Amino acid sequence: MALDMLREIQAFVSVAHKRSFVAAARALGRSPSAVTRAVQTLEDNAGSKLLNRNANAVTLTEAGERLLPHAERLLDAQRDAADELAALSGSTQGWIRFAVPQLLAEHVLPRVLAAFSQRHPQVTLDVQYSDAALDPLLDKFDFVVRGAFPQSSELIGYPLWSYRRHLYASPGYLAMAGNPQHPDQLEDHALILHTAPRILKAWHFCRDGQITSLRPTPRLRLDSGDAVYHSALAGGGIARLAAWVGEAQVEAGRLVRVCPQYHLTSSTGQDPQMHAVYPAGELPARVRELLQALRRAGLSA
């Protein structure tokens, strides 16, 4: 009975955060009907309606607003207890919930998750792929992986790997449009711009320590790094990509470096960095181990 109630509370909290039964079911690895039944059972036991359902959104009732912080604390306590039991038994078990940029679904992360799951079959991995700047504290993640440049915040930063960015395009596109060697030659080209988590006003090119800036006029604006990558592969134009993504395709003959004497930096000449952020506090051992595995994989990519 206690386990059933815990699953009902998990379902309620997830729907409250996601504002959607379908999205909550996806996050929990359950069917939407199972999540709906769990919330209905919780409402029946509470004797109050907790969620308003309509065609456009799911919102909390007054009773739901009052219950949500208590339900969140209960789940946090259950998670802490599971961590303590795992530590006492010497086993690695429990959940790791984290978010990463979409490109990591195709590069680096799958082999990390496969190896980690084989080592720790009692750990459940819940991964959200998103290029948005998610908040691990607000969204209840153990950590969030971000690219580019760390931002000062209340969060703890965990560096994963540094990298360089270059411009890339397919051989077919360059055969048709020409291969620019200098940023000034990009004006008439089809440029692909990544718009998440924010729209960049300028690309900054570095050569021998000298910075040249360009305001790109995009032919394609995409909010997914994965979409930018695949658009470049398909011949859609010239895209800015991380070297850990683009160079393997250069070696395979599917992409070509554009303006090859330059790499793209911040306005001050800094190279970007993949990093994880997480709320202040001690990370469970299983989370630390996963972050270390991700760092090793990224450094070797």
C-alpha positions in Angstrom: 0.0 0.0 0.0 2.8 2.4 0.9 4.5 1.8 -2.4 1.3 2.4 -4.3 0.8 5.7 -2.6 4.4 6.7 -3.4 3.7 6.0 -7.1 0.6 8.1 -6.9 2.4 11.0 -5.3 5.2 10.7 -7.9 2.6 10.8 -10.7 0.9 13.9 -9.1 4.2 15.8 -8.7 5.3 15.0 -12.2 2.0 16.1 -13.8 2.1 19.3 -11.6 5.6 20.1 -12.9 5.0 19.1 -16.6 1.4 20.5 -16.8 0.7 17.5 -18.9 -0.3 13.8 -18.2 1.5 12.7 -21.4 4.7 14.5 -20.6 4.6 13.3 -17.0 4.1 9.7 -18.2 7.1 10.0 -20.6 9.3 11.3 -17.8 8.2 8.5 -15.4 8.4 5.8 -18.0 4.7 4.9 -17.5 1.7 5.0 -19.8 -0.5 8.1 -19.7 -3.5 6.0 -18.5 -1.4 4.6 -15.6 -0.5 8.1 -14.6 -4.1 9.3 -14.9 -5.3 6.4 -12.7 -2.6 7.1 -10.1 -3.6 10.8 -9.8 -7.3 9.9 -9.7 -6.7 7.4 -6.9 -4.7 10.0 -4.9 -7.6 12.5 -5.4 -10.1 9.9 -4.3 -8.1 9.1 -1.1 -7.6 12.8 -0.4 -11.3 13.6 -1.0 -10.3 16.6 -3.1 -9.7 17.5 -6.7 -6.0 18.2 -7.1 -5.7 19.1 -10.8 -7.9 20.9 -13.3 -7.9 19.2 -16.7 -8.9 20.9 -20.0 -8.0 20.6 -23.6 -5.2 23.2 -23.4 -3.4 22.6 -20.1 -3.4 21.0 -16.7 -3.4 23.3 -13.7 -3.3 22.9 -10.0 -6.4 23.4 -7.9 -6.2 25.2 -4.6 -5.9 21.8 -2.9 -3.2 20.8 -5.3 -1.2 23.9 -4.6 -1.3 23.2 -0.9 -0.4 19.5 -1.4 2.5 20.0 -3.9 5.2 21.3 -1.5 4.5 18.5 1.0 4.5 15.9 -1.8 7.9 17.2 -3.1 9.4 17.0 0.4 8.1 13.4 0.8 9.8 12.4 -2.5 13.0 14.1 -1.4 12.9 12.3 1.9 12.3 8.9 0.2 15.2 9.6 -2.2 17.5 10.5 0.7 16.5 7.4 2.6 17.3 5.2 -0.5 20.7 6.9 -0.8 21.5 6.1 2.9 20.4 2.5 2.5 22.5 2.1 -0.6 25.5 3.6 1.3 25.0 1.3 4.2 24.7 -1.8 2.0 27.7 -0.8 -0.2 25.5 -1.1 -3.3 24.8 1.5 -6.0 21.1 1.9 -6.5 18.4 4.6 -6.9 17.6 7.2 -9.5 19.7 9.7 -11.5 17.7 12.4 -13.2 19.5 14.8 -15.4 19.2 16.9 -18.6 21.6 17.3 -21.5 21.7 19.1 -24.9 20.1 17.1 -27.7 23.4 16.6 -29.5 24.6 14.3 -26.7 21.9 11.8 -27.6 23.9 11.0 -30.7 27.4 11.8 -29.5 29.2 10.7 -26.3 26.3 9.9 -24.0 24.8 6.6 -25.4 28.0 4.7 -24.8 28.4 6.3 -21.3 24.9 5.3 -20.3 25.3 1.8 -21.7 28.5 1.1 -19.8 27.1 2.7 -16.6 23.9 0.7 -16.7 25.9 -2.5 -17.2 28.0 -1.7 -14.1 25.0 -0.6 -12.0 21.8 -2.4 -13.0 20.0 -1.1 -9.9 20.3 2.5 -10.9 17.5 4.0 -13.0 18.6 6.8 -15.4 16.0 9.4 -16.3 17.4 11.7 -19.1 15.8 14.8 -20.6 17.3 16.0 -23.9 16.8 19.7 -24.3 18.8 22.7 -25.5 17.0 25.0 -23.1 18.8 26.5 -20.1 17.1 24.3 -17.6 17.4 24.9 -13.8 18.3 21.8 -11.9 16.9 23.2 -8.7 13.5 24.2 -10.2 13.1 21.2 -12.4 14.3 18.6 -9.8 17.4 17.4 -11.7 20.5 15.9 -10.1 22.4 17.9 -12.6 22.1 19.7 -16.0 24.8 19.6 -18.7 25.3 22.8 -20.6 27.7 23.9 -23.4 29.3 27.2 -24.2 30.4 29.3 -21.3 29.5 28.8 -17.6 27.3 31.5 -16.1 27.7 32.7 -12.6 24.7 31.6 -10.5 23.8 29.9 -7.2 24.6 26.6 -8.8 27.8 24.5 -8.5 29.8 24.0 -11.7 31.4 20.8 -12.7 33.7 21.1 -15.8 33.5 18.2 -18.2 35.6 19.1 -21.2 36.8 22.2 -23.2 36.5 22.3 -26.9 36.7 24.4 -30.0 34.0 25.5 -32.5 34.4 25.7 -36.2 32.2 26.3 -39.3 31.3 23.2 -41.3 29.4 22.4 -44.4 28.8 19.4 -46.6 31.0 18.8 -49.7 27.8 19.0 -51.9 26.9 22.5 -50.6 30.5 23.8 -51.0 30.8 22.4 -54.5 27.7 24.4 -55.4 28.3 27.6 -53.4 32.1 27.7 -53.0 34.2 27.3 -49.9 34.9 30.6 -48.1 38.3 31.0 -46.5 37.6 34.3 -44.7 34.6 35.4 -42.5 34.1 38.3 -44.9 33.2 35.8 -47.6 30.3 34.3 -45.7 27.8 37.1 -46.5 26.3 35.4 -49.6 26.2 31.9 -48.1 23.3 30.0 -46.5 24.1 30.2 -42.8 22.5 27.9 -40.2 22.0 29.5 -36.8 21.3 27.7 -33.5 18.8 29.8 -31.5 18.7 27.9 -28.2 19.0 28.7 -25.4 19.4 32.2 -26.9 19.9 33.9 -30.3 23.5 34.9 -30.8 24.0 38.4 -32.2 27.5 37.7 -33.5 30.0 35.0 -34.4 33.5 35.8 -33.2 36.4 34.3 -35.3 39.8 33.9 -33.8 43.1 33.5 -35.8 46.5 34.0 -34.2 44.9 35.7 -31.2 43.1 38.3 -33.3 39.3 38.5 -33.2 37.0 39.2 -36.2 33.3 39.5 -35.6 30.4 38.9 -37.9 26.6 39.4 -37.5 25.3 36.3 -39.2 22.2 36.6 -41.4 20.8 33.1 -41.3 19.0 31.2 -44.0 17.9 28.7 -41.3 17.2 29.4 -37.6 16.9 26.2 -35.6 16.3 25.7 -31.8 18.0 22.3 -31.7 21.7 21.6 -32.0 20.9 18.2 -33.4 18.8 19.9 -36.1 21.7 22.2 -37.0 24.1 19.3 -37.3 21.8 17.3 -39.5 21.0 20.3 -41.7 24.7 20.8 -42.3 25.1 17.1 -43.2 22.1 17.4 -45.6 23.6 20.3 -47.5 21.5 23.0 -46.0 24.4 25.5 -45.5 27.2 26.4 -43.2 26.8 25.7 -39.5 28.8 26.4 -36.4 29.5 23.1 -34.6 31.6 21.8 -31.8 34.8 20.1 -33.0 33.8 17.0 -31.0 30.8 16.7 -33.3 32.2 18.0 -36.6 35.7 16.5 -36.9 34.6 12.9 -37.0 32.4 13.8 -40.0 35.3 15.6 -41.6 37.3 12.4 -41.3 34.4 10.5 -42.8 34.2 12.9 -45.7 30.6 14.0 -44.9 31.6 17.6 -43.7 34.3 20.0 -44.6 35.8 22.7 -42.4 34.9 26.2 -43.6 37.2 29.2 -43.0 39.7 26.6 -41.8 42.2 29.0 -40.4 39.7 30.3 -37.9 37.9 28.9 -34.8 34.9 30.6 -33.1 35.2 31.9 -29.6 33.6 34.3 -27.2 34.0 38.0 -27.8 37.0 37.9 -25.5 38.6 34.9 -27.3 37.6 32.2 -24.8 37.0 28.6 -26.0 33.7 27.1 -24.8 33.3 24.3 -22.3 30.9 21.5 -21.6 30.0 21.6 -17.9 27.4 20.3 -15.5 25.6 22.4 -12.9 23.8 21.2 -9.8 22.4 22.7 -6.6 24.7 23.2 -3.6 25.1 20.1 -1.5 26.8 16.7 -1.5 26.1 14.7 -4.7 25.3 11.0 -4.2 28.1 8.7 -5.1 26.3 7.3 -8.1 25.9 10.8 -9.6 29.6 11.6 -9.1 30.5 8.4 -10.8 28.3 9.2 -13.8 29.7 12.7 -14.1 33.3 11.3 -14.0 32.4 8.8 -16.7 30.9 11.6 -18.9 34.0 13.7 -18.4 36.3 10.8 -19.5 34.2 10.1 -22.5 34.1 13.8 -23.6 37.8 14.2 -23.2 38.4 11.2 -25.5 35.8 12.3 -28.1 
